Amino acid sequence: MLENHNIFEGLKVVDMASFIAGPGAATMLSDFGAEVIKVEPPGTGDPHRFTYMVPPQPRSNDNYAWHLNNRNKRGMALDLKSPRALEILEKLVRWADVFIINFPQPVRQRLKLTYEDLSPWNERLIYADITGYGDDGPDADLPGFDITAYWARSGLLALTRDAGAPPTLPIAGSGDHATAMGLYGAIVTGLYRRELTGKGSYVTTSLLAEGIWSCAMSVQAALCDAKFYPLHDRKDPPNAVLNVYQTSDDHWLLIVVRNKDWAVFASAIGQPDLLLDSRFSSDATRAANAKSLTTILDGVFAGEPLVHWREVLDRARITFGIVRPPAEVIHDPQVLANDIIVPIEGAGQHMKLTIGNPLKIHGTVKVAAKRAPELGEHNDEVLKQLGFDDEQIDEFRTAGVIPNKWHVEELILANQV
């Protein structure tokens, strides 16, 4: 019975990916009860450990980015370039149900980490792969980040800007987190296929494919040789009642007024004369005179504070959204009521809450969030679980396959300073 249990309890995952997309998918599996081992190179580990320090990321004494994308995992530090690492790698693969990786293909081939290398050790393995630009084509081996592959190359960055403005950097990790959802879906589909066939599989997605999927309405239009509107100009939009307006207390409202609600909207905002104006008497004339209508609505919305407009629009049942900065999002009662923000244990002095993954499976529960691992924190524990004894573990340490305990502790201290 799975009622009120962790649905992936007993599922074993090796997370050998770096940054956000691959580890994010592993985190989602861990939220539903999977046992995840995070494998990093000795030294500095996953570079994502330090991205929270890089401008323009928000500055904090707590490593919020690391704990967000690697909670509920145990950590190993393993030098895959060492010949003896193969002994540990084989045991990890035989132990795992899911193996997640995002190394460039040439690196995987050099380290013998391809699906063809690993699947003979475990025919039930789900080998989950994340790339920048896909498995094939002239750019298959290029490194890809969400800002370059998901945003820039997909069409998204070209469209999400105002007319006359250059493209601007998107929010960090936004493409990665969307891609993590895609990889999670691929993994779960692979697991379902395994239930049907008894065999594992190679599942994959790319930042580019996920970006184009997010931009699919526009890319599909391009496939149909559609005529595109010019880039958005807030003061001269195609539709004045699908637009953003600033209130007297400097908040922004996004209004969505359907054609059938035009009369209700005009009356609700105290502008019944708009209904008598021939420029706005039909859908077609409102579109033709959108710039003039926008100028009028700018003046109307600037005359009252947000609290007034919320009450007016709610009463009239007009669809709208408040443009919220992150500092306000975290206090949104709707967010809190739906467990979108959840407690996390041990992640830092100020990091007491984190973002839950957006999936809810009724009848099951998620694991309570705990901090992400320090580099190599669980080396001995995991190696013993895999069947190695103290003498073998010491040999691995002497051979440099895993770091010395003192070195791990030194790195932990350095990261905390």
C-alpha positions as CSV (number, residue, x, y, z in Angstrom):
1,M,0.0,0.0,0.0
2,L,1.4,3.4,-1.0
3,E,-1.2,5.5,0.8
4,N,0.7,8.2,2.7
5,H,4.0,6.6,1.9
6,N,7.0,7.9,-0.1
7,I,6.2,6.6,-3.6
8,F,9.9,6.1,-4.6
9,E,11.0,4.5,-1.3
10,G,13.6,1.9,-2.2
11,L,14.6,3.5,-5.5
12,K,18.3,4.0,-5.8
13,V,19.8,6.9,-7.7
14,V,23.4,7.9,-8.6
15,D,23.6,11.6,-9.4
16,M,26.8,12.2,-11.2
17,A,25.6,15.4,-12.9
18,S,26.7,19.0,-12.1
19,F,25.0,22.4,-11.9
20,I,21.2,22.3,-11.9
21,A,19.2,20.4,-14.5
22,G,20.5,16.8,-13.8
23,P,20.8,17.3,-10.0
24,G,17.4,19.0,-10.0
25,A,15.8,15.9,-11.4
26,A,17.6,13.8,-8.8
27,T,16.3,16.1,-6.1
28,M,12.7,15.6,-7.3
29,L,13.2,11.8,-7.1
30,S,14.6,12.3,-3.5
31,D,11.6,14.4,-2.6
32,F,9.4,11.3,-3.3
33,G,11.6,9.0,-1.2
34,A,14.4,7.8,-3.6
35,E,17.9,7.2,-2.0
36,V,20.2,9.5,-3.9
37,I,24.0,9.4,-3.8
38,K,25.6,12.6,-5.2
39,V,29.0,11.9,-6.7
40,E,31.5,14.8,-7.2
41,P,35.1,15.1,-8.2
42,P,37.6,15.7,-5.3
43,G,38.9,19.2,-4.9
44,T,36.2,21.7,-5.4
45,G,33.4,19.2,-6.3
46,D,30.4,20.3,-8.3
47,P,31.0,23.9,-9.5
48,H,27.4,24.6,-8.5
49,R,28.6,24.7,-4.9
50,F,30.0,28.2,-5.6
51,T,27.5,29.7,-8.1
52,Y,25.7,31.6,-5.3
53,M,28.9,33.7,-4.9
54,V,28.9,34.8,-8.5
55,P,27.3,38.2,-9.5
56,P,24.5,38.9,-10.3
57,Q,23.3,36.1,-8.0
58,P,21.7,37.4,-4.8
59,R,24.3,37.4,-2.0
60,S,23.8,35.3,1.2
61,N,25.9,33.7,3.9
62,D,23.9,30.5,3.2
63,N,24.6,28.4,0.1
64,Y,21.0,28.5,-0.9
65,A,21.6,27.3,-4.5
66,W,23.4,24.2,-3.4
67,H,20.8,23.1,-0.8
68,L,17.9,23.9,-3.2
69,N,19.2,21.5,-5.9
70,N,20.9,18.8,-3.8
71,R,18.8,18.4,-0.6
72,N,18.2,14.9,0.8
73,K,21.2,13.4,-0.9
74,R,24.3,11.6,0.5
75,G,27.6,12.9,-0.9
76,M,30.7,11.1,-2.3
77,A,33.9,12.5,-3.6
78,L,35.4,10.2,-6.3
79,D,38.3,10.7,-8.7
80,L,37.0,9.0,-11.8
81,K,40.4,9.5,-13.5
82,S,42.0,7.1,-11.0
83,P,42.3,3.5,-12.4
84,R,40.9,2.1,-9.2
85,A,37.8,4.2,-9.4
86,L,36.4,1.6,-11.7
87,E,35.9,-0.8,-8.8
88,I,33.7,1.7,-7.0
89,L,31.9,2.8,-10.2
90,E,30.9,-0.8,-11.0
91,K,29.4,-1.3,-7.6
92,L,27.5,2.0,-7.8
93,V,26.1,1.0,-11.1
94,R,25.1,-2.5,-10.0
95,W,23.5,-0.9,-6.9
96,A,21.5,1.8,-8.8
97,D,18.2,1.9,-10.5
98,V,18.9,5.3,-12.0
99,F,22.2,6.9,-13.1
100,I,22.1,10.6,-14.0
101,I,25.0,12.3,-15.9
102,N,25.6,15.4,-17.9
103,F,29.3,15.1,-18.8
104,P,30.1,16.1,-22.4
105,Q,30.2,13.0,-24.7
106,P,34.0,13.1,-25.3
107,V,34.6,13.1,-21.5
108,R,32.2,10.2,-21.0
109,Q,33.9,8.2,-23.6
110,R,37.3,8.9,-22.1
111,L,36.2,8.0,-18.6
112,K,34.1,5.0,-19.8
113,L,30.9,6.4,-18.5
114,T,28.7,6.0,-21.7
115,Y,25.5,3.9,-21.6
116,E,27.3,1.2,-23.6
117,D,30.0,1.1,-20.9
118,L,27.7,0.9,-17.9
119,S,24.6,-1.1,-19.0
120,P,26.4,-4.5,-19.1
121,W,26.8,-4.2,-15.4
122,N,23.1,-3.6,-14.8
123,E,20.5,-4.4,-17.5
124,R,17.8,-2.8,-15.5
125,L,19.6,0.6,-15.2
126,I,17.8,3.8,-16.3
127,Y,20.7,5.8,-17.7
128,A,19.5,9.4,-17.7
129,D,21.4,11.9,-19.8
130,I,21.3,15.7,-20.0
131,T,23.0,17.6,-22.8
132,G,23.1,21.1,-24.0
133,Y,22.2,20.6,-27.7
134,G,21.2,16.9,-28.1
135,D,23.0,13.7,-28.9
136,D,23.5,14.3,-32.6
137,G,24.4,17.1,-35.0
138,P,27.4,19.4,-35.4
139,D,27.1,21.0,-32.0
140,A,26.4,17.8,-30.0
141,D,29.7,18.0,-28.1
142,L,29.4,21.7,-27.2
143,P,29.1,22.7,-23.6
144,G,25.6,24.2,-22.9
145,F,24.2,26.3,-20.1
146,D,20.5,27.3,-19.8
147,I,21.3,30.9,-20.8
148,T,23.0,29.7,-24.1
149,A,21.1,26.6,-25.1
150,Y,17.7,26.9,-23.4
151,W,17.2,30.6,-23.7
152,A,19.4,32.1,-26.5
153,R,19.3,29.3,-29.1
154,S,15.6,28.3,-28.7
155,G,14.0,31.6,-29.6
156,L,12.9,32.5,-26.1
157,L,15.5,35.2,-25.5
158,A,14.7,36.9,-28.8
159,L,11.0,37.2,-27.9
160,T,11.1,38.0,-24.2
161,R,12.1,41.7,-24.5
162,D,10.5,45.0,-25.4
163,A,10.7,46.6,-28.8
164,G,13.9,48.4,-29.3
165,A,15.6,46.8,-26.3
166,P,18.4,44.3,-26.6
167,P,18.1,40.8,-25.2
168,T,18.9,40.6,-21.5
169,L,20.1,37.9,-19.2
170,P,17.2,35.7,-18.0
171,I,16.8,34.6,-14.4
172,A,19.5,32.2,-13.4
173,G,18.5,28.5,-13.4
174,S,15.1,29.1,-14.9
175,G,15.8,27.0,-18.0
176,D,17.7,24.4,-15.9
177,H,14.7,23.9,-13.5
178,A,12.3,23.5,-16.5
179,T,14.7,21.0,-18.0
180,A,15.0,19.1,-14.7
181,M,11.2,18.6,-14.9
182,G,11.7,17.1,-18.4
183,L,14.5,14.8,-17.3
184,Y,12.4,13.7,-14.3
185,G,9.6,12.8,-16.7
186,A,12.0,10.9,-19.0
187,I,13.3,8.9,-15.9
188,V,9.8,8.1,-14.7
189,T,8.8,7.0,-18.2
190,G,11.9,4.8,-18.3
191,L,11.0,3.3,-15.0
192,Y,7.4,2.5,-16.2
193,R,8.9,0.9,-19.4
194,R,11.1,-1.2,-17.1
195,E,8.0,-2.4,-15.3
196,L,6.6,-3.6,-18.6
197,T,9.7,-5.1,-20.1
198,G,12.0,-5.8,-17.1
199,K,14.8,-3.9,-18.9
200,G,16.5,-0.6,-18.4
201,S,16.9,2.1,-21.0
202,Y,18.8,5.2,-22.0
203,V,16.6,8.3,-21.5
204,T,17.6,11.8,-22.4
205,T,16.7,15.4,-23.0
206,S,18.6,18.6,-23.8
207,L,18.5,22.2,-22.8
208,L,17.9,23.1,-26.4
209,A,14.9,20.7,-26.8
210,E,13.4,21.9,-23.6
211,G,13.8,25.5,-24.5
212,I,12.1,25.0,-27.9
213,W,9.3,23.1,-26.1
214,S,8.8,26.2,-23.9
215,C,8.9,28.4,-27.0
216,A,6.8,25.9,-29.0
217,M,3.8,28.2,-29.8
218,S,6.1,30.6,-31.6
219,V,8.4,28.0,-33.1
220,Q,5.4,26.1,-34.4
221,A,4.1,29.4,-35.9
222,A,7.4,29.8,-37.7
223,L,7.0,26.2,-39.0
224,C,3.7,27.4,-40.5
225,D,5.3,30.5,-42.1
226,A,3.1,32.6,-39.8
227,K,3.3,36.4,-39.8
228,F,4.7,37.6,-36.4
229,Y,3.6,40.8,-34.6
230,P,6.5,43.2,-33.9
231,L,8.2,42.9,-30.6
232,H,6.1,44.0,-27.6
233,D,5.7,47.7,-26.9
234,R,3.8,48.2,-23.7
235,K,2.6,51.7,-24.8
236,D,1.5,50.5,-28.2
237,P,0.5,46.9,-27.8
238,P,-1.6,44.7,-30.1
239,N,-4.2,44.5,-27.2
240,A,-4.5,47.2,-24.6
241,V,-6.4,45.0,-22.2
242,L,-3.8,42.3,-22.3
243,N,-1.1,44.5,-20.9
244,V,0.6,45.7,-17.7
245,Y,-0.3,48.9,-15.9
246,Q,1.3,50.7,-12.9
247,T,-0.7,51.7,-9.9
248,S,-0.3,54.9,-7.8
249,D,1.9,53.0,-5.3
250,D,4.3,51.7,-8.0
251,H,3.0,48.2,-8.3
252,W,2.3,46.6,-11.7
253,L,-0.8,44.8,-12.7
254,L,-1.2,42.4,-15.6
255,I,-4.8,42.5,-16.8
256,V,-6.4,39.9,-19.1
257,V,-9.8,41.2,-20.2
258,R,-11.6,38.9,-22.6
259,N,-13.7,40.5,-25.3
260,K,-17.0,39.4,-23.6
261,D,-15.9,41.2,-20.4
262,W,-15.1,44.5,-22.0
263,A,-18.3,46.2,-20.8
264,V,-18.0,44.9,-17.3
265,F,-14.3,46.0,-17.1
266,A,-15.0,49.5,-18.4
267,S,-17.8,50.0,-15.8
268,A,-15.8,48.5,-13.0
269,I,-12.8,50.8,-13.4
270,G,-15.1,53.8,-13.5
271,Q,-14.9,54.5,-17.2
272,P,-18.4,53.8,-18.6
273,D,-17.8,56.5,-21.3
274,L,-15.3,54.1,-23.0
275,L,-18.4,52.1,-24.0
276,L,-19.7,55.1,-25.9
277,D,-16.4,55.8,-27.7
278,S,-16.5,54.6,-31.3
279,R,-12.8,53.9,-31.2
280,F,-13.5,51.1,-28.6
281,S,-16.9,49.9,-29.7
282,S,-15.8,46.5,-31.0
283,D,-12.9,44.0,-30.8
284,A,-11.5,45.2,-34.1
285,T,-11.7,49.0,-33.3
286,R,-10.1,48.4,-29.8
287,A,-7.2,46.6,-31.5
288,A,-6.8,49.3,-34.1
289,N,-6.8,52.0,-31.3
290,A,-4.8,50.0,-28.7
291,K,-2.3,52.8,-28.3
292,S,-4.9,55.4,-27.4
293,L,-6.7,53.0,-25.1
294,T,-3.4,52.2,-23.4
295,T,-2.8,55.9,-22.7
296,I,-6.2,56.2,-21.1
297,L,-5.8,53.1,-19.0
298,D,-2.3,54.3,-17.9
299,G,-3.9,57.3,-16.4
300,V,-6.8,55.4,-14.8
301,F,-4.6,52.8,-13.1
302,A,-2.1,55.4,-11.9
303,G,-4.8,57.1,-10.0
304,E,-5.3,54.5,-7.3
305,P,-3.2,52.1,-5.2
306,L,-2.9,48.3,-5.7
307,V,-5.4,47.5,-2.8
308,H,-8.1,49.5,-4.6
309,W,-7.6,47.8,-7.9
310,R,-7.5,44.3,-6.4
311,E,-10.8,44.9,-4.8
312,V,-12.3,46.4,-8.0
313,L,-11.1,43.7,-10.3
314,D,-11.9,40.9,-7.9
315,R,-15.5,42.2,-7.5
316,A,-15.9,42.4,-11.3
317,R,-14.3,38.9,-11.8
318,I,-11.7,40.3,-14.2
319,T,-8.6,38.1,-14.5
320,F,-5.4,39.9,-13.4
321,G,-2.0,39.1,-11.9
322,I,0.2,41.2,-9.6
323,V,3.8,41.4,-10.8
324,R,5.6,40.3,-7.6
325,P,9.3,40.4,-6.9
326,P,10.8,37.4,-5.1
327,A,10.8,39.2,-1.7
328,E,7.0,39.4,-2.0
329,V,6.5,36.0,-3.5
330,I,7.7,34.3,-0.4
331,H,5.0,35.9,1.7
332,D,2.1,35.1,-0.8
333,P,-0.6,33.3,1.2
334,Q,-1.5,31.2,-1.8
335,V,2.1,30.0,-2.1
336,L,2.2,29.1,1.6
337,A,-1.2,27.4,1.6
338,N,-0.1,25.0,-1.2
339,D,3.2,23.9,0.3
340,I,5.2,25.5,-2.5
341,I,7.5,26.7,0.2
342,V,8.5,24.1,2.7
343,P,10.8,23.8,5.8
344,I,14.4,22.6,5.3
345,E,16.6,21.3,8.1
346,G,20.3,22.2,8.6
347,A,20.8,24.3,5.5
348,G,22.2,27.4,7.1
349,Q,21.6,30.1,9.7
350,H,19.0,31.9,7.6
351,M,17.9,29.2,5.2
352,K,15.0,27.6,7.1
353,L,12.7,27.3,4.1
354,T,13.1,26.0,0.6
355,I,11.1,25.5,-2.6
356,G,9.3,22.2,-2.9
357,N,9.1,20.5,-6.3
358,P,5.9,21.5,-8.1
359,L,4.4,18.0,-8.4
360,K,1.8,16.8,-6.0
361,I,0.7,13.1,-6.0
362,H,-2.3,12.8,-3.8
363,G,-2.2,9.9,-1.4
364,T,1.6,10.0,-1.1
365,V,3.9,12.2,1.0
366,K,7.2,13.9,0.3
367,V,10.3,13.5,2.3
368,A,11.0,16.3,4.8
369,A,13.8,18.4,3.2
370,K,17.2,18.2,4.8
371,R,20.4,20.0,3.8
372,A,22.6,19.0,0.9
373,P,25.8,17.0,1.6
374,E,29.3,18.4,2.1
375,L,31.9,17.3,-0.3
376,G,32.7,13.6,0.3
377,E,30.7,13.6,3.5
378,H,29.4,10.1,3.2
379,N,32.3,8.4,1.4
380,D,33.0,5.8,4.1
381,E,29.3,5.2,4.8
382,V,28.4,4.6,1.1
383,L,31.5,2.5,0.4
384,K,30.7,0.2,3.3
385,Q,27.1,-0.1,2.0
386,L,28.5,-1.1,-1.3
387,G,30.5,-3.9,0.4
388,F,34.0,-2.5,0.8
389,D,35.7,-3.0,4.2
390,D,37.9,-0.5,6.2
391,E,41.1,-1.8,4.7
392,Q,39.9,-1.4,1.1
393,I,38.6,2.1,1.9
394,D,42.0,3.1,3.3
395,E,43.6,1.7,0.1
396,F,41.3,3.9,-2.0
397,R,42.2,6.9,0.1
398,T,46.0,6.1,-0.2
399,A,45.6,5.7,-4.0
400,G,43.8,9.1,-4.2
401,V,40.5,7.6,-5.5
402,I,38.7,9.3,-2.6
403,P,40.1,12.3,-0.7
404,N,41.7,12.0,2.8
405,K,39.3,12.9,5.6
406,W,41.5,15.8,6.6
407,H,41.3,17.2,3.1
408,V,37.5,17.0,3.0
409,E,37.2,18.7,6.4
410,E,39.6,21.4,5.2
411,L,37.4,22.0,2.2
412,I,34.3,22.1,4.3
413,L,35.9,24.7,6.6
414,A,37.1,26.7,3.6
415,N,33.6,26.8,2.1
416,Q,32.2,27.9,5.4
417,V,34.6,30.8,5.9
